[in-house]
Amino acid sequence: MRTLAVAALQTAPVPYDLEATWQRYADQVRATRSLFPHIQLVVVPELLLAAEGPLLGPSPEGWMEQIAEPIPGPATDRVCALARETGLWLIPGTLFERAEDGRIFNTAVAVSPEGEIVARYRKIFPWQPYERTAHGTEFTVFDIPGAGRVGLAICYDGSFPETARQLAWLGAEIVVQPTLTTTRDREMELVCARANAWTNQVYVLNVNTADPAGVGASALVDPEGIVRQQAGPGEEILVDVLDLDTVARVRQHGSSGLNRPWSQLARYGEEIHLPMYGGTFRTPGWAPVVDRDEQGLDGPLGGAVG
């Protein structure tokens, strides 16, 4: 059995105080390690370490430009040191990353227990016209040895079905999605989290910011679209042990033992034209080979059921 023990900290920053927010985050990670020694991965919300304030509160002029820094940089150096200290995998929400060309991205990183940055993902779908960060162009997955493959998404990315589909195509078995939602469309984000999990047969761990900086309602959804845990509005910790072999089982035998979308795409996806993308579906490398003739797909009733 391949398992991954996760802790999602639905928490909030100290508004516009980077040092106090860092100390709060580090203390919470250490407390999680002490309380739940079996935990392997700790995740916190989007832009937590950027110490963003409440939506309608006063904010310093040019805060994003003031605090953006390169990756690696001082903020990620601290995260790497904390990972080594605690022996944990850390996804510290997201940071404002200043690129070499001066553009600023909303970036998630994954840090190993050895204190190495093993993945970096720049948010592809900033919440426009409200977010002013540049958009990324590449999807990102990484492996946790002995457990499985993790895909990174950030908040509004989940509203685009292409995000979870591409991450799953790249082999992701769990999508970790740090979020900072302050508005009442949170219910629709939860609908998307369940849909993304079910249609791609992956776990989705969507970690939102706690009240008053966000509206909470963090959720952990399994590969059959079932909500395993959902938080309220305030500060909470969601702890769970994910059986990643469940992903393989669901993809082989179907959601509820019925629906097998990846197998269907593997059978005749290459024949389906996708004019929006200027191409066709390509079977992912991890998918089993499907023999069309053996399954009767080229006969008179091929593909007619379902």
Buried (B, 14 or more C-beta within 10 A) or exposed (E): EBBBBBBBBBBBBBBBEBEEBBEBBBEBBBEBBEEBEEBBBBBBBBBBBBBBBBBEEEBEEEBBEEBBBEBBEEBBEBBBEBBBBBBBBBBBBBBBBBBEEEEBBBBBBBBBBEBEBBBBBBBBBBBEEEBEBBBBEEBBBBEBEEBBBBBBBBBBBBBBEBBBBBBBBBBBBBBBBBBBBBEEEBEEBBEBBBBBBBBBBBBBBBBBBBBBBBBBBBBBBBBBBEBEBBBEBEBBBBBBEBBBEBBBBBBEEBBEEEBBBBBBBBBBBEEEEEEEEEEEBEBEEBBEEBEBEEEEBEEEEBBEEE
